[in-house]
Amino acid sequence: MKTAVLGTGSWGLTLGCVLFENGHQVSFWTHSPEEVEILSTQNEYKDKLPGIQLPKEFTYTTDMGAAIEGAEMVLIVVPSQFMDSVSKQLGAFSPQTVPVVVCATKGILENTLQRMSEVILSNVQWLPSDKMVVFSGPSHAEEVARRMYTAIVAASRSEASAQLVQEAMSCSYLRVYTSNDVIGVELCGSVKNVIAIASGVLYGMESGDNTRAALLTRGQAEMCRLGIALGADAHTFAGLAGMGDLIVTCLSPHSRNRFVGEEIGKGKKLETILSEMKMIAEGVPTCRSTKALAEKLGVEMPLVNAVYETLFNGKPPKDSIIELMMRELKSEIW
């Protein structure tokens, strides 16, 4: 099967490797001629996926039409803030055979509060919703690229589309489960990045295991409340896309979002941290959009609000933690 990957970050390159190992033809699109040169000549991207040799059979181009021509499956793996422009470019083409489009980007668009699949479907008029699949779960690219055992979820309103992705991506070290809860899987993948920033703050402040356990469980409760308000299945938030991804993003040293929080917990300013990073921490823009979405729906999300105050209003994390601990007492089960 011919596949196209839009985006040459660590996750896009890793998914391309999985597809290639499974016998599929893989082409990559990037907006950057410099990236095409690096990848074509070095077969490695040291800044984004150091230590991983990429197959020489991979092709790279800045011509999106050439990349997707004849593809039966297109993976979109670009930062969330570029999803609108990239999906508009994709929508400008008219493929003879409509491919399954897989979104492996996590986030909520800030100006419209759309999930990534909603952005794609609104911009790609030729794409029916039953050909849209979202791909999410506890899956650091650094580990999947090194064939460490991983389980992930492919969600679509069409079981056939989800199964196509499941079969294309599953291998000895990557196990793909299917789901029909697109809303829940996408919200989990987005909001957990905000909670991971809070987890990083706790690491930076050298808080204990009790504190992190409380954060993860109450963070999951907030994610679930928002999901139910949007029509998601509550069970999703206890699964791989929910608690699974929350655990790995909050606790792993690979997590860029945890890193941002950890540096804040040590006293650094957000602007300084972001200026020194080579890759994007999706939780920062997602924090704004999640807070706005929760307010729009009337959903209580005190942890997200606390992260927002620390990131954008300079509130000391310790003050936020005390306020969270001193909130009105209530039952755990809501």
Secondary structure, 3 states (H helix, E strand, C coil): CEEEEECCCHHHHHHHHHHHHCCCEEEEECCCHHHHHHHHHHCCCCCCCCCCCCCCCCEEECCHHHHHCCCCEEEECCCHHHHHHHHHHHHCCCCCCCCEEEECCCCECCCCCCEHHHHHHHHCCCCCHHHEEEEECCCCHHHHCCCCCEEEEEECCCHHHHHHHHHHHCCCCEEEEEECCHHHHHHHHHHHHHHHHHHHHHHHCCCCHHHHHHHHHHHHHHHHHHHHHCCCCHHHHHCHHHHHHHHHHHHCCCCHHHHHHHHHHCCCCHHHHHHHCCCCCCHHHHHHHHHHHHHHHCCCCHHHHHHHHHHHHCCCHHHHHHHHHCCCCCCCCC
